[in-house]
Structures are given as C-alpha cells and as structure tokens.
Amino acid sequence: MPKLILKPIGCQIDGSNPQLNQNREHIIALESRLKERREVILQGYGPQYQARVREKGKMTAMDRVVALADHANDILPINTFVNDGLLFGDEKKSSPNAGVITAFVRVAGRYVMVIANDNTVASGAWWPHTPEKIIRAQEIALRLRLPVVYLVDCSGLFLPEQGATFPGKTGAGHIFKMNSLLSDQGVPQIAGVCGDCIAGGGYMPIISDRVFMTEQAYMVIAGAALIRGAKSQHLSSHDIGGPHVHVHISNCADVRVPDDLAMLQKIKDEVEKLPTSAVPYYRGQKSPAAPKFDDSELSLIIPASPRDTYDIRQVLARLIDHSLFYEFEPQVGQEVVCGIAYVAGLSIGFLANALELFPHPQNPSVTRAGGILYREGVAKLARFGRALNDDGIPMCWLQDVSGFDVGTEAEKTGLLSYGSSLIYANSTHQTPMMTVLLRKASGAGYYAMAGMPYDPVLQISTTISRLAVMEGHTLAIGAFHTKLDDNFDIATKDPQERARIEKGMQAVRERIEEDMDPYKAASKMDTDEVVMLSEIRKYLSCFAECSYQACGYRRIKNPRIWSLHDLAADSRDAVLRPDPQTLATALETPHEEDRFENASSIDAPMDGMFYLSASPDAPPYVKIGDRIAPGQALGLIEVMKCFYPVKYQGHKPTTIVGINIKNATPVSSGMKIFITRE
C-alpha cells in the first residue's frame, strides 16, 4: 500500500547560548507589548462602560463570547487590531476592535465563527472598517463551512463617519449579501439579539436560521429618536420592536428568552443539534499529539533581526505532531521546504522558505542564498501545491521571503514564467490555505507564497513580521541611487549635501520601517491577527480542525490514493543532483596558491558583500595563524540584506595562512578569500 514515511526532524536547542537568549529576551519584550495592547483593546471603552452595560442587566460582548465557548482556551480572536491607533469624528474617538469581536470559538465540541458587537464601544456602533471586519469573518466561515453565531447589540452606523461605512463594495450592505450567500450554501447561522439592534444592525440577524431575543433587546428599522422626528410619535425603541413584537407578531424572531445567559444556552443547544464534527473520522486511527519539542523555543530559533538566518526545520519540529515530517523532493529547490505532517492528528501540507546557504543545482561550486525564490524552488512549490489541492489536503505556507531572484540567470531561465505558474496554482486552489508571516514578507515573494491577495482562509503575523515591497535600507538606496557610488556610499564630498542626503535616506528608512510594523498591517486588515510565536501552533490546530470539520463540500482523498505517492515515486526514480556529501567535497576542491607551498583556498560561495566580523566593533571570526575546524564560521556574506554564515566545509582541521580581502568587501562567486595549509 502506498505510504508516506514520516521522519523525525529538529533537535534540542542550547538554551544557555547567550546570543540565543538575547534574541529570546527581545522577542519576549515584543510579545509582552502584544499582550498589553490586546488587553487594552479587549477592555473596549474601559471598566466604566462595562459597568454601565451590566447595570442594564446585560453582559459585555466579551463576557458573552467567554460564556458561549466550551472553554476560555477555545477562543481564537481574529482582526483584533483593526482601527488600532485611528481616531474618528470631530471628537477624535477611538474604536477598539473596530467595535466588534470576531473569533473562532469551539461550541458544543465544534468550531463556529462568532461575530459579537462590542456594546462597550459606542453601543456596538459600526465604524469605518467594521463592515469589512464582519465580512472577513463571514468569508472565512463560508470557505470552511463554519456555523456563524451573531451576538447582536448594535446601535447602527457611527454617523459622523457614515461615508466610510455606508457605500462601496465592502460597505455595510455587503454584510447582508454575505448573510444570503451563507444561507444559499447551507451554512448554519444563529443570531442572538441581546440589546440595541437598529437599522443595519436590525437587518443582520434576520436571514439567520434561528433568531433569539432577550427581554432587553429590540430590532427596529429606525430608532425612537428618528421616529419622533419623522412622525412625532413618542415611543421607545423597545415599544416599537421589542421581543413582544418580533416573536409574537412580526415573526422576525423565533424565541423570547429572559436574559443573555438563557440566550447563550439556547444557541449552544442549537449548535449541538448540528451534524457532529468530521474531525474524528478524518483522523482515522491517529490521535492529536504535541510536538516532541516545546514551541516556546521558537523565540530561541527565529532571529528577531531580518538579516539573520535560521533552520526552518527546527521551526516545523515545534509545530507538528510528534515532530515527524515527510519531506517532498528534499534534493530539489532546497531554498524551499515542502512536506506533509499531522497537526491535531490531521494531514497538513507545509510549504516554507529555508534560510540557509545552498549549492547551485547546476554548479555545485557556487552557493545560493536561501529566503529567495529560484526557478527550481518555485516549480517545486507549484508542483507540490497542485498535488495537495488534488488530494484535498489543507496547506500551510510559512513565509520568510526576501523576494524572487534577480539578474541575468533569473531572466534567462524564465523565472517570470515559473512564478506565473505558481501564482496561477495558488489562485485556483480549492483546498483551504493558511499563511503564516514568520518574519519577512517581501515583494512578489509575498504574493507567490500565498499572501493575503491570494485568499488564504487565514493569514497571521508575528511581532517580528515585516510586510513590504522591500526593506527600508534597500528602498532608500533606490530612491537616492543617483547620489551614490558603485558601493552605495554617498558620492559627494560636500558636507552640507552629504548631510542632506543622509537625512533624506534616514527619513525613507524610518517611514518604511513604520509601514512594515505588523500592527499597522493588522490595523488595515492586511493580515488577520498578530500572534506570539508560541500561539502559531494553536491557530494552526484550529485551522486544521476547521478544514476537516465539515464533510461533503470538497474532495478529501483516501491517503492510499494521494497524487503525492506518484510524485514521490517519480522523485525516487529521477536522476537527482549529487548528495550533500558530494557537494561538500566539490566545494572544498583545492586551488593552488602561488604564494604558499601546498596551500588550498576557501572560496566565496556566491556574489555578495563579505564581512570578516559580525559587527564593526566585534573581533574577526578568524585571523592568520588560526587553526580552524570543519563547520567553523569564517565570516558572513550579505545577499539581499540577509546575512549567511560562511563555514569551513573541509573534513579535517587546517590553518589560515592568508586572507585576501578586507572587511565589508564585495566578492564574486569563486573568489579566493582564505588561503589554508594543513
């Protein structure tokens, strides 16, 4: 029977390493700030407004969501930071959470999408981006066939900004279209009306399959104030559209309940009546299992600096069940890692950038930098993604990408065409996709690796994510290139002009750095959520369960007939390039140097900028007379603003007898950097 062999990946991390601990402390500080910002947002307008809501005999929106969930840990918010930092109207009011909580919530043993108006923020009004946030949650529910629960407590549009919420393709009216599309596709919708429900807020629950109303609630096309102005009638909104009207007369609601807790219990009862989750069926004989390695170690593995490299397999080992992984075509396109693993006992395909140095597939003596997309890796991503889609396996993209390769080789080998093939594949996949922006998400690489424009079901960022066309330093060079020499140094000798150029370049760098801030992306809904590294596994497990929870609406093949088996067989039979041991031998082929008898050279593995020390004030990695061991770092080479360690690839110790370059010097592939002699 065809079978994919999963193998252990990853290893223990030396937690005593000072450099790794310094990185962890930096990330912990960033994630502490994330926790603080979340806490402030979840408070809405604060304790005073929460108390005001409770005085009316109602629960706050967050109280309702917590009470609805099976457990507090079963709530995974999305789009928490929408409108973060923005102020609206003449009074410059904030709108925490854009006035609405959206979250994956496990209810009665299965995930639902909850959309709850925050009644502590202007009585649950709709602000600019509130409709888009609600629509995004509805889109996710439609893609995954998740039941939707609306907890409606909405005073309508925030009128001073109605021009930003009423018209347009993603204006408030599109919410009702999504209600209709969900209903058309048979996705269950349950509404609990538990407070103000005016105008658009009144329309939102009506298409739901079940509508419950508390005694404190009302639904009206227009509130009492508007009616008094239009018709001179002195009525309260509750008189006009309370549960006594809509349950017993209009039939716009189904059941009348005394309070929020009774309403939430009714919703739970309805969810429990739905077909049970298909997750146990698709798990088969497997059970959910934790990774072998603790995901808290991700802050030791992933450098906060976008210029430093790491091993993506160590990351995978902390996300997948048992840290077991089947890698697809490991010898091909090594700048990307593709494979299958189980998450929460369910099959997930992974497509990830690798950040190390790799030998060129046609010329093993030349090295390539990871984190960049080349023809071979792009073709592998497209081939693997199509197989996952054909087999119905959900896919998770782990992004840390600087972009596509550039230069003559890229153009001659048709990288544009291969990139188009990958983009076409990602645009037409039917199986659910999730994208994680681990760190860099740059240029067209962000698109090719299933960024938000390619409709992943969910895209999450970390506190060190950087989403932009290019880094600030690179963009500043491009903007001021006419003022720079071939080494990108300021060409002028005039002190005043130099100062002017330096100030201009610094301003560009700072602006781009600000634009790349993950919270800014989240505020604009360019990403769905900012999470801690240790929360990636939690969101990934939720994505896995949601992808397999419903059955019958998409093809999920029996694993015995996966297309991946055919591709794996083809890979085994194909003539592959030399194995890593052969490549290492090729890289250490000696070159005689006239100045030294019986000498060998260590050559530059690729074009780039070579550094003999880690920083200007740090000692050099090696100096003349040093005895070096296999695998020892000799320097750094910078390619597309990412630093890769250059290591001694020989099999036995040798001595440095000559250094042919100065620090921070451009090098070409094959250039003799160090001269060695045994």
Stockholm file with secondary structure:
# STOCKHOLM 1.0

chainA/1-678         MPKLILKPIGCQIDGSNPQLNQNREHIIALESRLKERREVILQGYGPQYQARVREKGKMTAMDRVVALADHANDILPINTFVNDGLLFGDEKKSSPNAGVITAFVRVAGRYVMVIANDNTVASGAWWPHTPEKIIRAQEIALRLRLPVVYLVDCSGLFLPEQGATFPGKTGAGHIFKMNSLLSDQGVPQIAGVCGDCIAGGGYMPIISDRVFMTEQAYMVIAGAALIRGAKSQHLSSHDIGGPHVHVHISNCADVRVPDDLAMLQKIKDEVEKLPTSAVPYYRGQKSPAAPKFDDSELSLIIPASPRDTYDIRQVLARLIDHSLFYEFEPQVGQEVVCGIAYVAGLSIGFLANALELFPHPQNPSVTRAGGILYREGVAKLARFGRALNDDGIPMCWLQDVSGFDVGTEAEKTGLLSYGSSLIYANSTHQTPMMTVLLRKASGAGYYAMAGMPYDPVLQISTTISRLAVMEGHTLAIGAFHTKLDDNFDIATKDPQERARIEKGMQAVRERIEEDMDPYKAASKMDTDEVVMLSEIRKYLSCFAECSYQACGYRRIKNPRIWSLHDLAADSRDAVLRPDPQTLATALETPHEEDRFENASSIDAPMDGMFYLSASPDAPPYVKIGDRIAPGQALGLIEVMKCFYPVKYQGHKPTTIVGINIKNATPVSSGMKIFITRE
#=GR chainA/1-678 SS CCCCCCEECCCCCCTTCHHHHHHHHHHHHHHHHHHHHHHHHHTTTCHHHHHHHHHTTCCCHHHHHHHHSSSGGGEEEESTTTTTTCCBTTTTBCCGGGGEEEEEEEETTEEEEEEEECTTSGGGCBCTTHHHHHHHHHHHHHHHTCCEEEEEEECCBCGGGGGGTSSSTTSTHHHHHHHHHHHHTTCCEEEEEEEEEBTHHHHTTTTSSEEEEETTCCCBSSCHHHHHHHHCCCCCHHHHHSHHHHTTTSCSCSEEESSHHHHHHHHHHHHHHSCCCSHHHHHTTCCCCCCSSCGGGHHHHSCSSTTCCCCHHHHHTTTSGGGEEEEESTTSSTTEEEEEEEETTEEEEEEEECCSEEECSSCTTSEEESSEECHHHHHHHHHHHHHHHHHTCCEEEEEEECEECCSHHHHHTTHHHHHHHHHHHHHHCCSCEEEEEEEEEEHHHHHHTTCGGGCCSEEEEETTCEEESSCHHHHHHHHTGGGBCTTSCBCCCCHHHHHHHHHHHHHHHHHHHHHTCHHHHHHTTSSSEEECGGGHHHHHHHHHHHHHHSCSSSCCCCGGGCHHHHHHHHHHHSCCCCCHHHHHHHHTCCCCCTTSTTCEEEECSSSEEEESBSSTTSCBSCCTTCEECTTCEEEEEEETTEEEEEECCCSSCEEEEEECSCSSEEECTTCEEEEEEC
#=GC SS_cons         CCCCCCEECCCCCCTTCHHHHHHHHHHHHHHHHHHHHHHHHHTTTCHHHHHHHHHTTCCCHHHHHHHHSSSGGGEEEESTTTTTTCCBTTTTBCCGGGGEEEEEEEETTEEEEEEEECTTSGGGCBCTTHHHHHHHHHHHHHHHTCCEEEEEEECCBCGGGGGGTSSSTTSTHHHHHHHHHHHHTTCCEEEEEEEEEBTHHHHTTTTSSEEEEETTCCCBSSCHHHHHHHHCCCCCHHHHHSHHHHTTTSCSCSEEESSHHHHHHHHHHHHHHSCCCSHHHHHTTCCCCCCSSCGGGHHHHSCSSTTCCCCHHHHHTTTSGGGEEEEESTTSSTTEEEEEEEETTEEEEEEEECCSEEECSSCTTSEEESSEECHHHHHHHHHHHHHHHHHTCCEEEEEEECEECCSHHHHHTTHHHHHHHHHHHHHHCCSCEEEEEEEEEEHHHHHHTTCGGGCCSEEEEETTCEEESSCHHHHHHHHTGGGBCTTSCBCCCCHHHHHHHHHHHHHHHHHHHHHTCHHHHHHTTSSSEEECGGGHHHHHHHHHHHHHHSCSSSCCCCGGGCHHHHHHHHHHHSCCCCCHHHHHHHHTCCCCCTTSTTCEEEECSSSEEEESBSSTTSCBSCCTTCEECTTCEEEEEEETTEEEEEECCCSSCEEEEEECSCSSEEECTTCEEEEEEC
//
